[in-house]
């Protein structure tokens, strides 16, 4: 299933402490590809797809998804929340249409993965360069941040 996440919906990206500024907001480095690992997109999770409506419940459910993936979430990390349409528009308008990103629903599960992550989504269109303006404009689009652990 590779459908676009609706513009009025939200995705969250896990950001370790090393990718946060002194106030706990994600730096552009939190939205850069790990080219050395072969990344072609940024992993996120579609919050409205988690089956609960309140943001605090969505983040709690997202933490459970990460536990099932056996992904270590440190107390100093954050989940950065982006509104899909606002983020796409911010990147496009600030780069004069030169860069266009998309947010695509790409669930993870067997047989490729040994866990279920039905809310997994990806941001495509981020350039592979370390110092790129797209990552900056994505970071500027973060509307909320939540603790990685309760």
N, C-alpha and C positions, 0 to 999 in steps of 0.2 A: 504494500500500500504506500503510495507516494503522492499524497495529496497536499496541496498548500494548506498551511495553518491559516485560518481566517484572520483578516486584518484586525478585527476588534478583539481577538483573543491574545493570550499572554504565554510567553515561554520563560523558563528560568534556566540560568546557567550556573553551575557550581564554580566558585572562585576561591582558590586557596589564599591564605594570608599573604603569600608572596606576590599576589596579583592585586592586592588592595592598597589604597592610599592610607594615609595616617588617620582618616576619618572612617575607614571601613568601606569606602566605595570602590568599585572595580576600576582599575587602570585599563588603558587600551590593551596592555599585554594580556589581559584576561580574555580578550577576543581576537587573539592572533593564532593562526594555525601552527601546529607543531609539525613543521615540514619534515623534520628529521624522523618523525614517526609515520610519515606518509599521509597525514591528515589532508583532506580535501574540503572539509566542512567543520563547523563548530557544533558540538553536541549540546543539545538543550532538551528540556522537557516541556511539553504542551500542558499547561496547568489545567485548563478546562477539560482536558481529556481524562483527568484523574478521577472524575466522578463525584467530586464534592464542589460546592459553590463558594464557600468562604475561603479567603486567601490563607488564613492560618491553617485551615484544614487541608488545603492544597499543599502547603509546604510540609505539613506533618506527613501526608501521604507520600510526598516526594522523598522525604527522609527514609520512609519504609522501602521505597523502590531502590534507593541506593544501598540499603542494608541487604536486600535480596541480591544485588549485584556484587556484594562483598566489597564495596567501594568504601575506602576509609574517608570519613568526614571528620575533620578535626574541629574542635570547639572554636577555633579562630577563623574558620572559613565562613563564607557567605553564599547565599543564593541570590543572584541578581535577576530581577524581573524586568522583562521588556514587553511593551505592547507591540505586537507584530507590525501593524500598519504604520504606526508612528516611527518605528525603527527603520523600516524600509524607506519611508519618505525622508527621514532625517539624512540617511546616507545618500539617497538620490539627489536631494536638493542641495546639500552641502558640497557635492562633487559635480554639480551642474550636469547631472545625468550620466556622468562618465562611469559611475559604478552603480550597479543594481544588485541588491541582495535578494534572496528568497528564503522563506522558512518553510521547510517541507517535513511532513509527518513521516517518520521512518521507524516504526516499531521494531524493537529487538526481541528476539526469542529463539527457541530451538528451531532448526537444528544448529544454526550458526552460533547461538549463544546458549549457555546453560542456565539462563534466567529469563524472566519475562519483564519487559519494559515497554508496555503498550503506549506510553506517552512520549517515547523518545522521538525527537525531532532534530533537524539539522539546519543550520544557517549556511547557505551556499553563496558564493560570490565574493568571499573575502580573499584579497590578494595574498600570495605566499610571502611577500616581503615582510621583514621584521618591523620596519617602520612604515606603516601604511595608514592613510587617512581613514579608511573604512573602519578599522578597529577603533580609532578615536571616536568616530561618530556613533558607532554602536555603543561604546562605553558612555557617551554623552546621553544616550537614549534610555539608560537605566532609570526606571521610575520608582523602584523599591528595592530594598535589600533585606534579607532575613538571615538570621543565624543558621549556620550549617547544622549545629546541634542545639537542642533545647537546653 
